[in-house]
Amino acid sequence: MATAGRRREFALLPLAGAQSAQVLRMLAWEAVLTCAVALLLAVVVCGSVLVPLSVALTGSAVPALAGGPLTALAAGAPVLTVTTVTLAGLLALRSSGATPGGLARAVS
């Protein structure tokens, strides 16, 4: 149901006068914000588990973490998210889902 609604939005944006570049820029910012919130929530959840575990095992509140893989994850997640969402948006904008006469194709 959500996919059909999103498809309908993509079909209506060009009819409302939005340019493809504007829509793709909006999607990229949406992807960046979503990824930032996801990474922040991941830090909170992992911290709530790792800090007590680290205190119990080592006596230190700072858990021993590998910096390289965490940095790669934190840098790669936004790149992958923006790329995927932008490509999906580009494909959605290419299909002519809505016509001025009706929205039957946008829903199907």
C-alpha positions as CSV (number, residue, x, y, z in Angstrom):
1,M,0.0,0.0,0.0
2,A,2.8,2.4,0.8
3,T,4.6,1.6,-2.4
4,A,1.5,2.4,-4.4
5,G,1.1,5.7,-2.6
6,R,4.8,6.6,-3.2
7,R,4.4,5.7,-6.9
8,R,1.4,8.0,-7.1
9,E,3.4,10.8,-5.5
10,F,6.2,10.3,-8.1
11,A,3.7,10.3,-10.9
12,L,2.0,13.5,-9.7
13,L,5.2,15.5,-9.0
14,P,6.0,16.2,-12.7
15,L,2.3,17.0,-13.3
16,A,2.6,19.6,-10.5
17,G,5.6,21.2,-12.1
18,A,8.5,19.6,-10.2
19,Q,11.6,19.0,-12.2
20,S,13.4,15.7,-12.1
21,A,16.5,17.3,-10.5
22,Q,14.4,18.7,-7.7
23,V,12.8,15.4,-7.0
24,L,16.1,13.6,-7.0
25,R,17.7,16.2,-4.7
26,M,14.7,15.8,-2.3
27,L,15.2,12.0,-2.4
28,A,18.9,12.3,-1.7
29,W,18.3,14.5,1.3
30,E,15.6,12.2,2.6
31,A,18.0,9.3,2.3
32,V,20.8,11.2,4.1
33,L,18.5,12.1,7.0
34,T,17.1,8.6,7.2
35,C,20.6,7.1,7.2
36,A,21.8,9.6,9.9
37,V,18.9,8.7,12.2
38,A,19.5,5.0,11.6
39,L,23.2,5.3,12.4
40,L,22.4,7.4,15.6
41,L,19.9,4.8,16.8
42,A,22.5,2.0,16.1
43,V,25.1,3.9,18.2
44,V,22.6,4.2,21.1
45,V,21.5,0.6,20.9
46,C,25.0,-0.8,20.6
47,G,26.3,1.6,23.3
48,S,23.6,0.5,25.7
49,V,24.7,-3.1,25.2
50,L,28.5,-2.7,24.9
51,V,29.1,-0.3,27.8
52,P,27.8,-2.6,30.5
53,L,29.5,-5.5,28.9
54,S,32.8,-3.6,28.8
55,V,32.4,-2.6,32.4
56,A,31.7,-6.2,33.5
57,L,34.7,-7.6,31.5
58,T,37.4,-5.0,31.7
59,G,36.2,-2.5,34.3
60,S,36.4,0.3,31.7
61,A,33.2,2.1,30.4
62,V,34.9,2.5,27.0
63,P,34.5,-0.6,24.9
64,A,37.3,-1.8,22.7
65,L,36.1,-1.4,19.1
66,A,37.8,-1.7,15.8
67,G,37.9,1.8,14.3
68,G,38.4,0.8,10.7
69,P,35.3,-1.3,10.1
70,L,33.2,1.2,12.1
71,T,34.5,4.1,10.0
72,A,33.9,2.1,6.8
73,L,30.3,1.3,7.9
74,A,29.6,4.9,8.9
75,A,31.0,6.3,5.6
76,G,29.6,3.6,3.4
77,A,26.0,3.5,4.7
78,P,25.1,7.0,3.5
79,V,26.8,6.5,0.1
80,L,25.0,3.2,-0.5
81,T,21.7,4.6,0.8
82,V,21.8,7.8,-1.4
83,T,22.9,5.8,-4.4
84,T,20.1,3.2,-4.1
85,V,17.4,5.7,-3.3
86,T,18.5,8.0,-6.2
87,L,18.5,5.2,-8.7
88,A,15.1,4.0,-7.6
89,G,13.8,7.5,-7.8
90,L,15.3,7.9,-11.3
91,L,13.5,4.7,-12.4
92,A,10.3,5.8,-10.9
93,L,10.4,9.2,-12.6
94,R,11.1,7.6,-15.9
95,S,7.9,5.6,-16.0
96,S,4.9,7.5,-17.0
97,G,2.6,6.5,-14.1
98,A,0.1,9.3,-14.3
99,T,-1.6,11.0,-17.2
100,P,-3.6,14.2,-17.0
101,G,-6.8,12.2,-17.8
102,G,-6.6,9.9,-14.8
103,L,-4.4,8.0,-12.3
104,A,-5.4,4.4,-13.2
105,R,-1.8,3.5,-14.3
106,A,-0.2,5.0,-11.2
107,V,-2.1,2.8,-8.8
108,S,-1.6,-0.5,-10.7
